[in-house]
Amino acid sequence: MSKPLTDQEKRKQISVRGLAGVENVADLKTNFNRHLHFTLVKDRNVATKRDYYFALAHTVRDHLVGRWIRTQQHYYETDPKRVYYLSLEFYMGRTLQNTMVNLALENACDEATYQLGLDMEELQDMEEDAGLGNGGLGRLVEEADDWLRYGNPWEKARPEYMRPVHFYGRVERGPDGVKWVDTQMVLAMPYDTPVPGYRNNIVNTMRLWSAKAPCEFNLKDFNVGGYIQAVLDRNLAENISRVLYPNDNFFEGKELRLKQEYFVVAATLQDIIRRFKASKFGSTEIVRVDLTKLPDKVAIQLNDTHPALAIPELMRLLTRLSPRCLLLWNIKSQIINSHKRRPVFLLRTCAYTNHTVLPEALERWPVDLFHNLLPRHLDIIYEINQRHLERISSVFPGDQDRLRRMSLIEEGGQKRINMAHLCIVGSHAVNGVARIHSDIIKNTVFKDFFEVDPQKFQNKTNGITPRRWLAMCNPGLAEVIAERIGEDYIRDLGQLKKLLNFVNDDAFIRDVAKIKQENKMKFAVYLEEQYKVKINPNSMFDIQVKRIHEYKRQLLNCLHIITFYNRIKKEPNKSWTPRTIMIGGKAAPGYHMAKMIIRLITAIGDVVNHDPVVGDRLKVIFLENYRVTLAEKAVPAADLSEQISTAGTEASGTGNMKFMLNGALTIGTMDGANVEMAEEAREENLFIFGMRVEDVEALDKKGYDAAEYYNQIPELKQAIDQISGGFFSPCQPDLFKDVVNMLMHHDRFKVFADYEDYIKCQDRVSTLYKNTKEWTKMVIHNIAGSGKFSSDRTISQYAREIWGVEPSLEKIAAPDELR
């Protein structure tokens, strides 16, 4: 039997030959050594693996720079409408390999590093995942995660575009208008990271902001006390961007988080206006700029409510910088069209994407905090709210309860600003991220707003990039697909439908199964190295990786593990389908229940993994520090993808799409994007179980009684009794009392209600897994049905239907050095 190809060899097979074929390996080696000597000031005698990684990163970055500059020149020359995606989180993962894939440099770089006596995979492993988020693939950790400790070869500081950001102070009103005075200022330093398109010579920019203290020491008043205070003040200012506050899915109104949200918004909007005025459309002379035309050249997408302050901040900047904007704001007759009492130049610029229906996750900032930190913005929000409520009153006269529900200011108890309401009122479009999610926000969460402005509400189902989540992380499968339908599917994922012609092709079935087994063997080696647990690579790899949260229902997975364990113990001689069950994700630092869920998973694993009766028929592993790089290993190896949230709670999910594209079958509820996945691949090719949204609503009306299920289902009762009795925590029998108490008395997500159907569905999974051919046929149906879930489709829909721009597939001219 021939030795399996390495990932590098597989990627060489699917690499587009054109540009990669003419890259000069000798030049790459020369540039590598040049950077090692002149950039890193090292030679081969003292250089470390990290030095070699940096030398390679700088060498690859050289190929980006010309394209990056040419892209910006192209934008200036053509003066298109620009889209700004405002988000506090970007899950970038590693950049080196993604850049090589997108520039078709892998072949040449592989050969160059080989000739230099270096291992490409070892160099890639030296790169840290970018710590730019808190979600399922992000950083909800309590240990230091200093991903910039050794520097970042991909970013470029832009101190010439540093911008002031103000906090605190007070509002003054006088004959010259409204002024925000006596503020504390922090400087925002931009850092740009190139984001290359897929072999089209386009390199866009991700701009990040770092907080810098504005003032130097006052030497005249210098003394020891003053020095210490100056240091403390500097540290306090720069803390704003030192670490992203872990918001997660439980909103907790902390001043640092609000500072961070305003910091990124204020810096970005100043930057947007600067660029607008410097464009061919605008002018560098402020008096000649008509900022009411901003929406013609600028679209701002608010990714959740975190950048919601863009709405009052944009209003503040426009009315301060443009007399015409101020006039339109002050003279209501000029901005009112029928019953619309809002400035149209603001509405046409911003759009809002909602990402959650959980009430506790929606941002509601205390008015007192706003009054202290951002007093001018509080005034503007009050003014927006007044005009908004005047409009609602004109449409629904006398409906005081509706006014209360739709107000931006929540009056009950402590006054709070509802940031989702602010986003809806200040945006021209509002979208959910899966069809079922978009329906829920129209029918329940934001029903009142939908009744007033139904035309605003849209759906934009999430997507994933097939470059990273197939071509890069699973090159073997990408090559097998390319052999059947060609390579163009990487740019047009809808072409995967062609694979339906090969569902009954024995050779294709064998190839797909073979690639899956190779990925599992590779991941099994990694798991054994990392967790010291020997994995049976022939077992079913059953994986649930996502943020640890009650609504994600990792506890339902735990109950299945315990049930399966008990069945093996009861009938040890039965022919069981072996499973390796992996659960991964992170818990927010202040989320006690999520932490207890992790402790329960590891406690179950400790018992199961050391039970000689069970052997390798069941293993349980908690995947620590789950992140993009680990996902790139886990996703291609998965047989079964657990997507088991309570129906009506998951906005969309993207992990479900990644697993589907990479040949894992889904066991899941009809929630989030699972609904559309079942449509695309046909429901019989997924393992769907449990309540639908209407069933959950009916159970809510009836009243959910966990004890009813506990008393009626013996296997469920046994599992809960084992948890509560200390079977999995013998040294601390009551360790999981809070978990059991929640499940029995306070479970909003109704784990027990879906338990029985979930177990039956898992039995069907085990039965089918024994038939490799039929299992793989279902896998092919899923891969063929995953074309809809490309981020290319998602972004194209945003562009045409929200941003008012037409996507282009054309390449721009290559920079001179590439011609």
GIMO-V782904 format. One record per residue. N is the residue number from 1. SS is DSSP state (H for helix, E for strand, L for the rest). PSI is psi in radians with two decimals (none if undefined). OMEGA is omega in whole degrees, 0 to 359 (999 if undefined). Layout:
BEGIN
n=[N,N]
ss=[SS,SS]
psi=[PSI,PSI]
omega=[OMEGA,OMEGA]
END
This chain:
BEGIN
n=[1,2,3,4,5,6,7,8,9,10,11,12,13,14,15,16,17,18,19,20,21,22,23,24,25,26,27,28,29,30,31,32,33,34,35,36,37,38,39,40,41,42,43,44,45,46,47,48,49,50,51,52,53,54,55,56,57,58,59,60,61,62,63,64,65,66,67,68,69,70,71,72,73,74,75,76,77,78,79,80,81,82,83,84,85,86,87,88,89,90,91,92,93,94,95,96,97,98,99,100,101,102,103,104,105,106,107,108,109,110,111,112,113,114,115,116,117,118,119,120,121,122,123,124,125,126,127,128,129,130,131,132,133,134,135,136,137,138,139,140,141,142,143,144,145,146,147,148,149,150,151,152,153,154,155,156,157,158,159,160,161,162,163,164,165,166,167,168,169,170,171,172,173,174,175,176,177,178,179,180,181,182,183,184,185,186,187,188,189,190,191,192,193,194,195,196,197,198,199,200,201,202,203,204,205,206,207,208,209,210,211,212,213,214,215,216,217,218,219,220,221,222,223,224,225,226,227,228,229,230,231,232,233,234,235,236,237,238,239,240,241,242,243,244,245,246,247,248,249,250,251,252,253,254,255,256,257,258,259,260,261,262,263,264,265,266,267,268,269,270,271,272,273,274,275,276,277,278,279,280,281,282,283,284,285,286,287,288,289,290,291,292,293,294,295,296,297,298,299,300,301,302,303,304,305,306,307,308,309,310,311,312,313,314,315,316,317,318,319,320,321,322,323,324,325,326,327,328,329,330,331,332,333,334,335,336,337,338,339,340,341,342,343,344,345,346,347,348,349,350,351,352,353,354,355,356,357,358,359,360,361,362,363,364,365,366,367,368,369,370,371,372,373,374,375,376,377,378,379,380,381,382,383,384,385,386,387,388,389,390,391,392,393,394,395,396,397,398,399,400,401,402,403,404,405,406,407,408,409,410,411,412,413,414,415,416,417,418,419,420,421,422,423,424,425,426,427,428,429,430,431,432,433,434,435,436,437,438,439,440,441,442,443,444,445,446,447,448,449,450,451,452,453,454,455,456,457,458,459,460,461,462,463,464,465,466,467,468,469,470,471,472,473,474,475,476,477,478,479,480,481,482,483,484,485,486,487,488,489,490,491,492,493,494,495,496,497,498,499,500,501,502,503,504,505,506,507,508,509,510,511,512,513,514,515,516,517,518,519,520,521,522,523,524,525,526,527,528,529,530,531,532,533,534,535,536,537,538,539,540,541,542,543,544,545,546,547,548,549,550,551,552,553,554,555,556,557,558,559,560,561,562,563,564,565,566,567,568,569,570,571,572,573,574,575,576,577,578,579,580,581,582,583,584,585,586,587,588,589,590,591,592,593,594,595,596,597,598,599,600,601,602,603,604,605,606,607,608,609,610,611,612,613,614,615,616,617,618,619,620,621,622,623,624,625,626,627,628,629,630,631,632,633,634,635,636,637,638,639,640,641,642,643,644,645,646,647,648,649,650,651,652,653,654,655,656,657,658,659,660,661,662,663,664,665,666,667,668,669,670,671,672,673,674,675,676,677,678,679,680,681,682,683,684,685,686,687,688,689,690,691,692,693,694,695,696,697,698,699,700,701,702,703,704,705,706,707,708,709,710,711,712,713,714,715,716,717,718,719,720,721,722,723,724,725,726,727,728,729,730,731,732,733,734,735,736,737,738,739,740,741,742,743,744,745,746,747,748,749,750,751,752,753,754,755,756,757,758,759,760,761,762,763,764,765,766,767,768,769,770,771,772,773,774,775,776,777,778,779,780,781,782,783,784,785,786,787,788,789,790,791,792,793,794,795,796,797,798,799,800,801,802,803,804,805,806,807,808,809,810,811,812,813,814,815,816,817,818,819]
ss=[L,L,L,L,L,L,H,H,H,H,H,H,H,H,L,L,H,H,H,H,H,H,L,L,H,H,H,H,H,H,H,H,H,H,H,H,H,H,H,L,L,L,L,L,L,L,L,L,H,H,H,H,H,H,H,H,H,H,H,H,H,H,H,H,H,H,H,H,H,H,H,H,H,H,H,H,H,H,L,L,L,E,E,E,E,E,L,L,L,L,L,L,L,L,L,H,H,H,H,H,H,H,H,L,L,H,H,H,H,H,H,H,H,H,H,L,L,L,L,H,H,H,H,H,L,L,L,L,L,L,L,L,L,L,L,L,L,L,L,L,L,L,L,L,L,L,L,L,L,L,L,L,L,L,E,E,E,E,E,E,E,E,E,E,E,E,E,L,L,E,E,E,E,E,L,L,E,E,E,E,E,L,L,E,E,E,E,E,E,E,E,E,E,E,E,E,L,L,L,L,L,L,E,E,E,E,E,E,E,E,E,E,E,L,L,L,L,L,L,L,L,L,L,H,H,H,H,H,H,H,H,H,H,H,H,H,H,H,H,H,H,L,L,L,L,L,L,L,L,L,L,L,L,L,H,H,H,H,H,H,H,H,H,H,H,H,H,H,H,H,H,H,H,H,H,H,H,H,L,L,L,L,L,L,L,H,H,H,L,L,H,H,H,H,H,H,H,E,E,E,E,E,E,L,H,H,H,L,L,H,H,H,H,H,H,H,H,H,H,H,H,L,H,H,H,H,H,H,H,H,L,H,H,H,L,E,E,L,L,E,E,L,L,H,H,H,H,L,L,E,E,E,E,L,L,L,L,L,H,H,H,L,L,E,E,E,H,H,H,H,H,H,H,L,H,H,H,H,H,H,H,H,H,H,H,H,H,H,H,H,H,H,H,H,H,L,L,L,L,H,H,H,H,H,H,H,L,L,E,E,L,L,L,L,L,E,E,E,H,H,H,H,H,H,H,L,L,L,L,E,E,E,L,L,H,H,H,H,H,H,H,H,H,H,H,L,H,H,H,H,H,H,L,H,H,H,E,E,E,L,L,L,L,E,L,H,H,H,H,H,H,H,L,L,H,H,H,H,H,H,H,H,H,H,H,L,L,H,H,H,L,L,H,H,H,H,H,H,H,H,H,H,L,L,L,H,H,H,H,H,H,H,H,H,H,H,H,H,H,H,H,H,H,H,H,H,H,H,H,H,H,L,L,L,L,L,L,L,L,E,E,E,E,E,E,L,L,L,L,H,H,H,L,H,H,H,H,H,H,H,H,H,H,H,H,H,H,H,H,H,L,L,L,L,L,L,L,L,E,E,E,E,E,E,L,L,L,L,L,L,L,H,H,H,H,H,H,H,H,H,H,H,H,H,H,H,H,H,H,L,L,L,L,L,H,H,H,E,E,E,E,E,E,L,L,L,L,H,H,H,H,H,H,H,H,H,H,L,L,E,E,E,E,L,L,L,L,L,L,L,L,L,L,L,H,H,H,H,H,H,H,L,L,L,E,E,E,E,L,L,L,L,L,H,H,H,H,H,H,H,H,L,H,H,H,L,E,E,L,L,L,L,H,H,H,H,H,H,H,H,H,H,L,L,L,H,H,H,H,H,H,H,L,H,H,H,H,H,H,H,H,H,H,H,L,L,L,L,L,L,L,L,L,L,L,L,H,H,H,H,H,H,H,H,H,L,L,L,L,L,H,H,H,H,H,H,H,H,H,H,H,H,H,H,H,H,H,H,H,L,L,H,H,H,H,H,H,H,H,H,H,H,H,H,H,H,H,H,H,E,H,H,H,H,H,H,H,H,H,H,H,H,H,L,L,L,L,L,L,L,L,L,L,L,L,H,H,H,L]
psi=[2.30,2.66,2.35,2.52,2.56,2.90,-0.65,-0.73,-0.65,-0.74,-0.56,-0.63,-0.57,0.04,2.41,2.26,-0.63,-1.46,-0.75,-0.57,-0.44,-0.03,2.38,1.91,-0.66,-0.70,-0.70,-0.72,-0.71,-0.81,-0.62,-0.87,-0.61,-0.79,-0.63,-0.71,-0.87,-0.46,-0.77,-0.24,0.92,2.82,3.12,-0.29,-0.52,-0.13,2.50,3.03,-0.67,-0.67,-0.75,-0.69,-0.83,-0.69,-0.74,-0.73,-0.77,-0.63,-0.80,-0.69,-0.59,-0.61,-0.27,-0.59,-0.84,-0.77,-0.66,-0.86,-0.75,-0.64,-0.79,-0.64,-0.74,-0.75,-0.65,-0.72,-0.70,-0.32,1.01,2.97,2.35,2.46,2.27,2.04,1.86,2.08,2.55,-0.06,2.35,2.06,1.53,-0.49,-2.53,2.66,-0.57,-0.98,-0.69,-0.69,-0.75,-0.70,-0.83,-0.45,0.04,0.73,-0.03,-0.80,-0.90,-0.73,-0.68,-0.82,-0.71,-0.80,-0.61,-0.78,-0.43,0.00,0.46,2.71,2.05,-0.77,-0.63,-0.67,-0.72,-0.60,-0.22,-0.29,2.31,2.55,2.41,2.22,1.29,0.61,2.93,-0.08,-2.67,-0.58,0.20,-2.57,1.49,0.89,2.76,-0.04,2.79,2.38,1.24,1.40,-0.23,0.18,-0.69,0.19,2.95,1.90,-0.21,-0.35,2.72,2.06,2.48,1.21,-0.39,-0.29,0.37,2.48,2.51,2.47,2.28,2.55,2.87,-2.54,-2.81,2.91,2.25,2.39,2.28,-3.01,-0.42,0.14,-2.80,2.33,2.51,1.95,2.95,0.70,2.87,2.29,2.45,2.51,2.44,2.00,2.13,2.48,2.16,2.37,2.22,2.43,1.74,2.45,3.00,1.65,0.74,0.17,0.12,2.30,1.88,-3.09,2.31,2.04,2.12,2.75,2.39,2.38,2.32,2.46,2.46,-0.48,2.60,3.03,2.51,1.74,-0.55,-0.73,0.25,2.26,3.07,-0.82,-0.76,-0.64,-0.83,-0.76,-0.65,-0.73,-0.77,-0.74,-0.72,-0.80,-0.71,-0.73,-0.76,-0.19,-0.38,-0.72,0.21,-0.69,2.43,2.19,2.29,1.46,-0.85,-2.64,0.26,1.95,2.27,2.00,1.53,2.47,-0.66,-0.73,-0.77,-0.67,-0.78,-0.75,-0.75,-0.64,-0.90,-0.62,-0.83,-0.77,-0.77,-0.76,-0.67,-0.69,-0.70,-0.81,-0.67,-0.78,-0.66,-0.75,-0.46,-0.11,2.97,-0.56,-0.66,-2.60,2.59,-0.26,1.99,-0.58,-0.39,0.05,2.20,1.67,-0.19,-0.25,0.05,-0.76,-0.33,-0.39,-0.04,2.27,2.29,2.08,2.15,1.95,1.67,-2.95,-0.08,-0.67,0.42,-0.46,-0.14,-0.53,-1.00,-0.53,-0.72,-0.69,-0.72,-0.81,-0.76,-0.74,-0.41,-0.62,-0.43,2.00,-0.61,-0.72,-0.71,-0.71,-0.77,-0.56,-0.70,-0.63,1.68,-0.57,-0.41,-0.20,-0.01,2.15,1.88,-2.03,0.27,1.88,0.94,2.62,2.07,-0.50,-0.43,-0.84,-0.69,-0.21,-0.76,2.54,2.71,2.25,2.14,2.46,0.05,2.60,0.01,2.13,-0.65,-0.24,-0.21,2.32,2.23,1.73,2.36,2.35,-0.65,-0.68,-0.75,-0.78,-0.61,-0.77,-0.71,1.17,-0.62,-0.68,-0.56,-0.74,-0.80,-0.70,-0.71,-0.72,-0.74,-0.75,-0.72,-0.81,-0.65,-0.81,-0.56,-0.71,-0.79,-0.69,-0.61,-0.48,-0.66,1.26,2.35,-0.01,1.42,-0.60,-0.68,-0.73,-0.73,-0.76,-0.59,-0.07,2.56,-0.38,2.09,2.15,-0.39,2.18,-2.28,2.23,2.34,2.65,2.13,1.86,-0.49,-0.71,-0.70,-0.75,-0.74,-0.81,-0.62,0.13,2.69,-0.22,2.50,2.25,2.59,3.14,0.21,2.73,-0.74,-0.64,-0.77,-0.65,-0.69,-0.75,-0.48,-0.62,-0.33,-1.23,-0.83,0.61,-0.78,-0.72,-0.63,-0.65,-0.52,-0.74,1.17,-0.50,-0.33,-0.53,2.28,3.00,2.41,1.59,2.34,2.88,2.96,2.73,2.16,-0.26,-0.92,-0.75,0.26,-1.16,-0.67,-0.79,-0.31,1.10,-0.50,-0.82,-0.69,-0.68,-0.73,-0.69,-0.77,-0.59,-0.49,-0.70,0.13,3.06,-0.15,-0.29,-0.37,-0.52,-0.38,1.50,-0.34,-0.36,-0.22,-0.35,-0.46,-0.38,-0.27,-0.40,-0.21,0.23,-0.61,0.24,1.94,-0.66,-0.74,-0.71,-0.78,-0.74,-0.77,-0.78,-0.66,-0.75,-0.73,-0.77,-0.67,-0.75,-0.66,-0.71,-0.71,-0.74,-0.59,-0.69,-0.76,-0.78,-0.69,-0.68,-0.72,-0.65,-0.01,0.55,2.18,2.16,2.43,1.86,-0.23,-0.09,2.82,2.22,1.81,1.94,2.30,1.88,2.06,3.01,2.44,2.03,2.60,-0.67,-0.37,-0.34,0.82,-0.44,-0.57,-0.70,-0.76,-0.73,-0.61,-0.71,-0.82,-0.74,-0.78,-0.74,-0.81,-0.62,-0.72,-0.76,-0.62,-0.66,1.27,-0.30,-0.04,2.66,1.61,2.57,2.00,2.54,2.49,1.93,2.13,2.28,2.29,2.74,3.11,2.65,2.43,2.50,-0.59,0.16,1.61,-0.82,-0.69,-0.68,-0.65,-0.56,-0.76,-0.76,-0.66,-0.76,-0.83,-0.59,-0.74,-0.76,-0.70,-0.69,-0.88,-0.80,-0.31,0.22,1.95,-0.42,-0.63,-0.72,-2.40,0.26,-0.33,2.18,2.55,2.17,2.30,2.09,1.85,2.66,0.89,2.26,3.14,-0.81,-0.68,-0.65,-0.64,-0.36,-0.71,-0.75,-0.81,-0.35,-0.17,2.41,-0.71,2.29,2.12,1.98,1.35,0.47,2.73,2.33,2.26,0.09,-0.50,2.21,-0.97,-1.10,2.58,-0.36,-0.67,-0.67,-0.71,-0.77,-0.74,-0.82,-0.54,0.23,0.45,2.52,2.63,2.27,2.12,2.96,2.95,1.32,2.64,-2.46,-0.14,-0.63,-0.82,-0.54,-0.72,-0.57,-0.76,-0.69,-0.08,2.35,-0.54,-0.21,0.15,2.82,1.57,2.38,2.98,-3.08,2.54,3.04,-0.75,-0.53,-0.70,-0.77,-0.71,-0.69,-0.62,-0.74,-0.70,-0.67,2.07,2.16,1.77,-0.61,-0.54,-0.79,-0.70,-0.73,-0.39,-0.28,1.78,-0.75,-0.61,-0.78,-0.72,-0.77,-0.79,-0.70,-0.62,-0.73,-0.83,-0.45,-0.02,0.25,-0.64,0.04,1.08,-0.51,-0.27,1.36,-0.54,0.33,-0.67,0.46,-0.62,-0.64,-0.84,-0.73,-0.72,-0.82,-0.63,-0.49,-0.34,0.50,1.73,-0.29,0.13,0.91,-0.80,-0.54,-0.49,-0.04,-0.90,-0.79,-0.61,-0.78,-0.74,-0.70,-0.69,-0.57,-0.68,-0.67,-0.85,-0.69,-0.82,-0.60,-0.45,-0.35,1.58,-0.68,-0.83,-0.66,-0.80,-0.55,-0.74,-0.65,-0.80,-0.71,-0.70,-0.76,-0.76,-0.50,0.02,0.01,-0.58,-0.47,0.53,2.42,-0.39,-0.77,-0.77,-0.87,-0.64,-0.69,-0.77,-0.82,-0.89,-0.68,-0.25,-0.86,-0.31,0.64,2.69,2.08,2.58,2.39,0.04,2.55,2.60,2.88,2.44,2.59,2.77,-0.70,-0.19,-0.11,none]
omega=[183,180,179,177,172,179,180,180,178,181,177,183,185,181,175,190,189,186,182,184,184,178,184,181,179,178,179,178,179,181,176,180,178,179,178,183,191,177,183,179,179,167,186,180,185,184,177,176,180,177,179,176,181,179,179,180,178,178,178,180,177,181,176,194,180,178,181,180,181,177,180,176,179,180,179,183,184,176,180,170,183,179,178,182,184,181,174,184,173,181,187,188,177,186,189,185,178,179,179,178,185,178,182,181,189,182,184,181,176,183,181,180,177,180,177,178,182,179,185,182,178,179,178,181,178,182,176,170,178,182,188,178,184,189,186,180,188,192,172,186,179,174,181,179,187,185,179,185,183,182,181,185,186,187,177,177,179,183,180,179,178,184,177,176,187,176,175,180,181,182,177,176,181,181,180,179,183,179,175,190,177,182,170,187,172,178,177,180,180,173,185,175,180,178,186,171,184,172,179,178,179,176,177,190,166,182,176,182,177,182,178,177,188,192,173,180,175,185,182,183,188,169,185,179,180,180,181,180,178,178,180,179,179,179,180,180,186,175,184,182,183,177,180,182,187,184,181,186,170,182,176,189,179,184,181,180,179,176,181,181,180,181,183,180,183,180,183,183,174,180,179,181,176,182,178,181,182,182,176,181,181,180,178,177,188,183,183,183,175,184,174,178,182,182,179,184,185,170,181,178,180,181,187,185,183,175,183,180,174,184,177,179,177,177,179,182,183,181,178,186,187,176,181,177,179,180,180,179,185,183,189,184,182,180,181,174,187,182,182,184,181,180,187,181,175,183,184,184,189,172,191,172,176,183,182,173,180,183,183,181,181,184,176,186,177,179,180,179,177,182,181,189,186,186,180,181,175,177,182,179,176,181,177,181,180,182,177,182,175,179,180,179,180,181,181,184,176,182,183,181,177,178,179,182,187,181,174,182,177,190,185,181,178,179,180,176,179,188,176,177,177,180,182,183,185,183,178,179,178,181,166,189,168,187,181,178,180,177,181,181,176,187,183,192,182,184,181,182,179,180,180,184,183,182,181,194,182,170,173,182,182,176,179,180,179,178,180,191,169,185,184,187,183,186,179,178,179,180,179,178,181,179,182,188,181,187,186,182,180,176,183,190,177,179,178,176,179,181,177,177,185,182,181,179,186,181,179,178,179,182,180,180,181,179,179,181,177,178,179,179,179,180,178,177,178,181,179,178,187,189,177,177,181,186,172,184,176,176,175,176,186,192,171,182,181,178,178,182,181,184,176,173,168,179,175,176,179,180,176,179,181,179,179,178,181,179,178,181,181,181,186,183,180,179,181,172,184,180,165,185,182,176,181,179,184,179,176,185,183,186,186,185,179,179,179,176,178,179,179,179,182,178,176,179,180,180,185,188,181,179,184,178,182,179,182,177,176,173,180,182,170,182,183,177,179,185,184,183,177,177,180,175,186,187,180,184,187,169,185,181,182,179,200,178,176,181,179,182,181,180,180,191,170,176,178,180,181,178,180,181,184,170,171,173,186,164,188,173,175,184,177,182,176,181,181,174,179,177,185,182,188,189,182,178,170,176,183,180,166,183,167,181,181,177,178,180,179,179,176,181,180,185,181,180,182,182,179,179,180,183,186,184,186,182,176,180,179,181,180,179,177,179,184,182,176,179,181,178,187,180,179,189,182,184,187,180,179,179,181,179,178,182,184,191,188,186,178,188,162,181,185,183,180,187,188,179,178,180,178,179,177,176,177,177,182,180,182,184,180,180,187,183,181,177,183,174,177,177,181,176,181,178,180,182,186,183,180,192,173,176,176,178,181,183,178,178,175,185,185,193,179,187,180,176,181,179,180,177,183,172,171,180,179,175,188,186,180,184,999]
END
